[in-house]
Amino acid sequence: MRTILRGGRILTDHGLIDATLVILGTSIESIVPRSKAWHPRPEDEVIDCTGLVVAPGLVDMHSHDDIAVTHPALAEAKIRQGVTTTAIAMDGFGCAPLFGPHLDEVVQYWKPVNGDPGPWVSTSLAEQARRYAGHLGLNVILNVPHANLRILATGFDNRPLQGQQLLQATQSVADALDEGAAGLTTGLSYVPAVFSAREELVALARPLRRQQRPYISHLRDYGTKLFEAVEEALTIGEELDIPVHLSHLHLSHPTLFGQADALLETLHQAMHRGIRVTWDLYPYSAGSSILHAYLPVWLTEGGPAHLMNRLHDPKAILRLAQDPSFAGFDWSRVVIASTASGRYVGESITAIAQKQQQSPASAIAQLLVSESLDISCIVHQTDPADDDLLAQDDAAMVGSDGLPFGQRPHPRYFGAFAAFFAHHVKDLQMLTLEQAWRKMSTGSALYRISDRGRLAAGAAADIAVFDPETYAPQSTYELPQKWAQGVHHVFINGTAVLQDGIFFPDAKPGQVLTPN
C-alpha cells in the first residue's frame, strides 16, 4: 500500500510546487505535478494536505538526545516540531565508547545534560547502534566524542595525550568512523577536553580527512576569547582540509555584544581561504548547561570525586570567591533549571545566595554538594541582534542543544525549530519559508548522508507536513514542556509517527544513519 500526500505544496530542491507526493515503503516513490493527470489506486491511503506544506523532515544538528531518543514522550517533543533526525554525542560526550574505571564519574558529570545512560552504555559505536535497533523514535546520527576517548586514556586529569595513548585514541577515532560515526565532536570548555592542546586535536581529527567527515567543535570559549577559539577550530580544518562545524555559535560576553558582523567577517575570510566552515545555533538569548561547567577549571580538574572534595574545603571556596573569572560573573543571570531533589528550580544563584545569606561561591558549593552535581541551569547571555545576524548567513544551520530532562528545562528542547521559523520568517521577515526550512533540514549533507533533508524520488521518506500560518512554539521559560503547534503529519522512513496531529508512541521507525 502506498501513502499519498495530496493537495499541498511540496518543498523540493527547486522551491515550492503544487504536486502530489507518493510514499512507497521507506522511500518517496514519486512527486507528481498537479498539472499531470494522475489517480491513486483503490488500496492507496490518501491524506489531504490542502493548505499545508509538505517538507523534508528536520535535522537537529546539535542535540543531547542520546537517551531521550528512546523515550516516546521526548521523541514526541521533537516530532511535533517536524524533526525526523537528531545528531548526538555532542560536546565530546556520548554513550560510546564508554567503559572502564571512570564510567560512574562520566555519568555523574554529564547526567544533567544527557540523562542516565543506563543500558545504552556501549564499548563501541557498533555496539551502540546494535543496542538502539528497534528502540529509536527518531533517526540518529552518531558521532565519536573526544572527551570519552580522553577519559578512557587519562581520566579527568590535566595531562596531555601522547605516545601510545595518543596513537590508541587516534585509532579509536578511525575505528569509530569505520563503524558509522559521522564526525568527531569536542567540548573544549569542559573537563577533561579543556586540557587538550591543538596538536592533540589535530592528531585525533586526522582520520576524518580520508572520508571528509566534519570536525564539530564546542569551542574553548564563547566569551572574551571567542575569536581565538574560532581561529583554533578554523586552523584545524585548514591544516587537515576537512569540514569544520562550530556548535551553538554565539557571543556570550557583554564586551562582545554587537560584534557578530566582525565574527562573520572572520568566518567569510576563512571561506575565501578554502576552509569549509558551517555552524549551528538556536533562536534564544539564553543558553543552558550543567552548573559546574561555569566553575573555574582548577576546581573541576580531576573529575567529580575531586570536585566534590574541593567543594567541602573552606579554603577552596574562599579561593573560588576570589577567582576573577568567578567573581566577575553575573550570577543573577544563572537560573536553576533542574536539580536531583527538585528544589531551587526557577531561582537565580544570586537570589539563592541572598536568601541563605551566603556568598555565591558558598551557595553554589552547598547546592552542588547537596544535589551530587545533578544540577542544570539556564544562563541569559547573548544579544538577540547578534544571534539574528549569525542565523541569517548561508552557512548557518539550526540545532536545539536542548537538555531533555529535568523539572524546568530550557524551552528550546520543545520549541527551537518552531521558534526559529516563527522568528525569522514571520516576525522579522528576513528569511523566506524555503530558506528557513532548508537551514533546519539540510544539515544531513554535512554528515554526508545524501538521502535525507530533501524531497525527491528515491529519497528516504522523512517528511513533515505543516501549516506555515500556525507553525510556532508554545514552550516558554516558565512553561517549557509544551509542544509546538502547526505540524499535522510526520513520517520517518515512510512510517507515520504523527498523523492528523495524533502521535503514535509505539512507532519506532528510527534508524542509525551512516554516511554514504
Residue pairs with C-beta under 8 A, 6 or more apart in sequence:
1 43
1 44
1 45
2 22
2 23
2 24
2 29
2 40
2 41
2 43
2 44
2 45
3 22
3 23
3 44
3 45
3 47
3 491
3 494
3 496
4 20
4 21
4 22
4 23
4 40
4 44
4 45
4 46
4 47
5 20
5 21
5 22
5 23
5 47
5 49
5 54
5 463
5 465
5 489
6 20
6 40
6 46
6 47
6 48
6 49
7 20
7 48
7 49
7 50
7 51
7 52
8 49
8 50
8 51
8 52
8 53
8 54
8 465
9 16
9 17
9 18
9 19
9 52
9 53
9 54
10 16
10 17
10 18
10 19
10 21
10 31
10 53
10 54
10 455
11 53
11 54
11 55
11 56
11 433
11 434
11 437
11 455
12 19
12 31
12 454
12 455
12 456
13 454
13 456
15 434
16 53
16 433
16 434
17 31
17 33
17 34
18 33
18 34
18 35
19 31
19 32
19 33
19 34
20 31
20 32
20 34
20 38
21 28
21 30
21 31
21 32
21 54
21 455
21 463
22 28
22 29
22 30
22 31
22 32
23 29
23 461
23 463
23 491
23 494
24 494
25 461
25 494
26 460
26 461
26 493
26 494
26 495
27 458
27 459
27 460
27 461
27 494
28 455
28 456
28 457
28 458
28 459
28 460
28 461
28 463
29 457
30 457
31 455
31 456
31 457
32 38
40 46
47 465
47 489
47 499
49 465
49 488
49 489
51 467
52 465
52 466
52 467
52 488
53 433
53 465
53 466
53 467
53 468
54 455
54 463
54 465
55 82
55 437
55 441
55 455
55 463
55 464
55 465
55 466
56 437
56 441
56 442
56 452
56 453
56 454
56 455
56 462
56 463
56 464
57 82
57 83
57 84
57 85
57 441
57 452
57 453
57 462
57 463
57 464
57 490
57 491
57 492
58 81
58 82
58 83
58 84
58 85
58 398
58 417
58 437
58 440
58 441
58 464
59 83
59 84
59 85
59 86
59 87
59 141
59 397
59 440
59 441
59 442
59 443
59 444
59 452
59 453
60 78
60 83
60 85
60 86
60 87
60 398
60 399
60 400
60 416
60 417
61 87
61 245
61 280
61 397
61 398
61 399
61 443
61 446
62 87
62 90
62 247
62 248
62 280
62 399
62 400
62 401
63 86
63 87
63 88
63 90
63 399
63 400
63 401
63 402
64 88
64 90
64 113
64 114
64 401
64 402
64 403
64 404
65 74
65 78
65 86
65 88
65 138
65 140
65 404
66 88
66 89
66 94
66 95
66 114
66 115
66 117
66 120
67 95
67 114
67 115
67 116
67 117
67 118
67 120
67 404
68 74
68 75
68 115
68 404
68 405
69 75
69 86
69 88
69 132
69 136
69 137
69 138
69 140
69 510
70 120
70 132
70 135
70 136
70 137
71 137
71 404
72 137
72 505
72 506
73 505
74 137
74 404
74 413
75 137
75 138
75 510
76 137
76 483
76 503
76 505
77 404
77 413
77 414
77 481
77 483
78 86
78 138
78 400
79 137
79 138
79 487
79 490
79 492
79 497
79 498
79 503
80 483
80 484
80 485
80 487
80 490
80 498
80 503
81 414
81 415
81 416
81 417
81 418
81 484
81 487
82 417
82 440
82 464
82 466
82 487
82 490
83 138
83 417
83 464
84 138
84 139
84 452
84 462
84 463
84 464
84 490
84 491
84 492
85 138
85 139
85 140
85 141
85 444
85 452
85 462
85 513
86 138
86 139
86 140
86 141
87 140
87 141
87 143
87 182
87 399
87 443
87 447
88 94
88 140
88 141
88 142
88 143
89 95
89 96
89 142
89 143
89 144
89 145
89 185
90 143
90 145
90 185
90 187
90 216
90 218
90 247
90 401
91 113
91 145
91 147
91 185
91 186
91 187
91 190
91 218
91 247
92 145
92 146
92 147
92 148
92 185
92 186
92 187
92 188
92 190
92 193
92 218
93 106
93 110
93 113
93 114
93 145
93 147
93 148
93 187
93 190
94 114
94 142
94 143
94 144
94 145
94 148
94 185
95 114
95 117
95 120
95 121
95 122
95 128
96 121
96 122
96 123
96 124
96 125
96 127
96 128
96 142
96 148
97 122
97 123
97 124
97 125
97 148
97 149
97 152
97 172
97 176
98 106
98 117
98 121
98 122
98 123
98 148
99 121
99 123
99 152
100 151
100 152
101 155
102 151
102 152
102 155
102 156
102 303
103 121
105 151
105 155
105 156
105 303
105 304
105 305
106 148
106 151
107 116
107 117
108 304
108 372
108 373
108 374
109 156
109 191
109 290
109 292
109 303
109 304
109 373
110 290
111 373
111 374
112 290
112 291
112 338
112 373
112 374
112 375
112 376
112 403
112 405
112 406
113 289
113 290
113 376
113 403
115 404
115 405
119 131
120 128
120 131
120 132
122 128
122 131
124 175
124 176
124 179
125 142
125 144
125 176
125 179
125 180
125 181
126 179
126 180
128 142
129 142
129 179
129 180
129 512
132 140
132 510
132 512
133 512
134 508
135 508
136 508
136 509
136 510
136 511
136 512
137 497
137 507
137 508
137 510
138 492
138 510
139 452
139 462
139 492
139 493
139 510
139 511
139 512
139 513
140 510
140 511
140 512
140 513
141 182
141 444
141 447
141 449
141 512
141 513
142 180
142 181
142 182
142 512
142 514
143 181
143 182
143 183
143 184
143 185
143 216
144 172
144 173
144 176
144 177
144 181
144 183
144 184
144 185
145 185
146 184
146 185
146 186
146 187
146 193
146 196
146 201
146 204
147 186
147 187
147 190
147 192
147 193
149 169
149 172
149 173
149 204
150 161
150 169
150 192
150 193
150 195
150 196
151 192
152 169
152 172
153 161
153 165
153 168
153 169
154 161
154 165
154 192
155 192
155 302
155 303
156 191
156 192
156 301
156 302
156 303
156 304
156 306
157 192
157 195
157 301
157 302
158 192
158 195
158 301
158 302
159 195
160 195
160 196
160 197
160 200
161 169
161 196
161 200
161 203
161 204
166 200
166 203
166 204
169 204
170 203
170 204
170 206
170 207
173 181
173 184
173 204
173 205
173 207
173 208
174 207
177 207
177 208
177 211
177 213
180 512
180 514
180 515
181 213
182 213
182 214
182 447
182 448
182 449
182 513
182 514
182 515
183 208
183 213
183 214
183 215
183 216
183 245
183 446
183 447
184 204
184 205
184 208
184 213
184 214
184 215
184 216
185 216
185 217
185 218
185 247
186 193
186 196
186 201
186 215
186 216
186 217
186 218
187 193
187 218
188 194
188 196
188 217
188 218
188 219
188 220
188 229
189 218
189 219
189 220
189 221
189 222
189 293
190 218
190 293
191 297
191 300
191 301
191 302
191 303
192 303
194 220
194 297
195 301
198 232
198 235
198 236
201 215
201 236
202 236
202 239
202 240
205 215
205 236
205 240
205 242
206 240
208 214
208 215
208 240
208 242
209 240
209 241
209 242
211 448
211 515
212 242
212 243
212 448
213 242
213 243
213 447
213 448
213 515
214 242
214 243
214 244
214 245
214 446
214 447
215 233
215 236
215 237
215 240
215 242
215 243
215 244
215 245
216 245
216 247
217 233
217 244
217 245
217 246
217 247
218 247
218 248
219 226
219 229
219 230
219 232
219 233
219 246
219 247
220 228
220 229
220 232
221 228
221 229
222 229
222 250
222 251
222 252
222 253
223 252
223 253
223 256
224 253
224 255
224 256
226 251
226 252
226 253
226 256
226 263
227 262
227 263
227 266
230 246
230 263
230 266
230 267
231 266
233 244
233 246
233 277
234 244
234 267
234 270
234 275
234 277
236 242
236 244
237 243
237 244
237 275
237 276
237 277
238 270
238 273
238 274
238 275
242 276
243 276
243 277
243 278
243 446
244 275
244 276
244 277
244 278
245 277
245 278
245 279
245 280
245 446
246 277
246 278
246 279
246 280
247 279
247 280
247 399
247 401
248 280
248 281
248 282
248 287
248 399
248 401
249 263
249 279
249 280
249 281
249 390
249 396
250 281
250 287
250 381
250 382
250 386
250 387
250 390
251 257
251 259
251 260
251 263
251 382
251 383
251 386
252 287
252 379
252 381
252 382
256 386
257 382
257 383
257 386
258 383
258 385
258 386
259 386
260 383
260 385
260 386
260 387
260 389
260 390
261 389
263 390
264 389
264 390
264 393
267 277
267 279
267 393
267 395
270 277
271 277
271 395
277 395
278 395
278 396
278 397
278 446
279 390
279 395
279 396
279 397
280 396
280 397
280 398
280 399
280 443
281 387
281 390
281 391
281 396
281 397
281 398
281 399
282 398
282 399
282 400
282 401
282 412
282 416
282 420
283 387
283 391
283 398
283 412
283 416
283 419
283 420
283 423
283 424
284 387
284 410
284 411
284 412
284 416
284 419
285 380
285 381
285 382
285 383
285 384
285 387
286 378
286 379
286 380
286 381
286 382
286 410
286 477
287 378
287 379
287 381
287 382
287 401
287 410
288 337
288 376
288 377
288 378
288 379
288 401
288 402
288 403
288 409
288 410
288 412
289 376
289 377
289 379
289 403
290 373
290 375
290 376
290 377
291 334
291 336
291 364
291 367
291 368
291 373
291 375
291 376
291 377
292 300
292 307
292 368
292 373
292 375
294 329
294 334
294 377
294 379
295 307
295 320
295 326
295 364
296 320
296 323
296 325
296 326
299 307
299 310
299 311
299 316
299 320
300 306
300 307
304 373
307 368
307 373
308 368
308 369
308 372
308 373
310 316
311 317
311 365
311 368
311 369
312 365
312 369
317 361
317 362
317 365
318 361
320 326
320 361
320 364
320 365
321 327
321 359
321 360
321 361
321 362
326 360
326 361
331 348
331 349
331 350
331 353
331 360
332 348
332 349
332 350
332 351
333 348
333 379
333 380
333 381
334 348
334 349
334 350
334 377
334 378
334 379
335 346
335 347
335 348
335 349
335 377
335 378
335 379
335 380
335 477
336 344
336 345
336 346
336 347
336 348
336 349
336 352
336 367
336 375
336 376
336 377
337 345
337 376
337 377
337 378
337 403
337 406
337 407
337 408
337 409
337 410
338 345
338 374
338 375
338 376
338 403
338 405
338 406
338 407
338 408
338 409
339 345
339 367
339 371
339 374
339 375
339 407
340 371
340 372
340 374
340 375
341 370
341 371
342 407
344 352
344 367
345 407
345 408
346 408
346 478
347 355
349 360
349 363
349 364
349 377
350 360
352 363
352 367
353 359
353 360
353 362
353 363
356 362
356 363
356 366
358 366
367 375
368 375
376 403
376 406
376 409
378 410
378 477
388 424
388 428
388 430
390 396
391 398
391 420
391 424
391 439
392 424
392 430
392 431
396 439
397 439
397 440
397 442
397 443
397 446
398 416
398 417
398 420
398 439
398 440
398 443
399 416
399 443
400 412
400 413
400 416
400 417
401 412
401 416
402 409
402 410
402 412
402 413
402 414
402 416
403 409
403 410
403 413
404 413
408 477
408 478
408 480
409 480
409 481
410 477
410 480
411 419
411 473
411 475
411 476
411 477
411 480
412 419
412 475
413 475
413 480
414 473
414 474
414 475
414 480
414 481
414 482
414 483
414 484
415 473
415 474
415 475
415 480
415 482
415 484
416 473
417 440
417 484
418 471
418 472
418 473
418 484
418 485
418 486
419 472
419 473
420 436
420 439
420 440
421 433
421 436
421 437
421 440
421 468
421 471
421 472
422 471
422 472
422 473
424 430
424 431
424 436
425 431
425 432
425 433
425 436
425 468
426 472
431 439
433 468
441 453
441 454
442 453
442 454
443 453
444 450
444 452
444 453
444 513
445 453
447 513
447 515
448 515
448 516
449 513
449 514
449 515
449 516
450 516
451 458
451 459
451 460
451 516
452 459
452 460
452 462
452 513
453 462
455 463
460 493
460 494
461 491
461 493
461 494
462 491
462 492
462 493
463 489
463 490
463 491
464 487
464 489
464 490
465 487
465 488
465 489
465 490
466 486
466 487
466 488
467 486
467 488
468 486
469 486
470 485
470 486
471 484
471 485
471 486
471 487
472 484
472 485
472 486
473 482
473 484
474 482
474 483
474 484
474 485
475 481
475 482
475 483
475 484
476 482
487 498
488 498
488 499
488 500
488 501
489 496
489 498
489 499
489 500
490 496
490 497
490 498
491 497
492 507
492 509
492 510
493 509
493 510
493 511
494 509
495 507
495 509
496 504
496 507
497 503
497 504
497 507
497 509
498 504
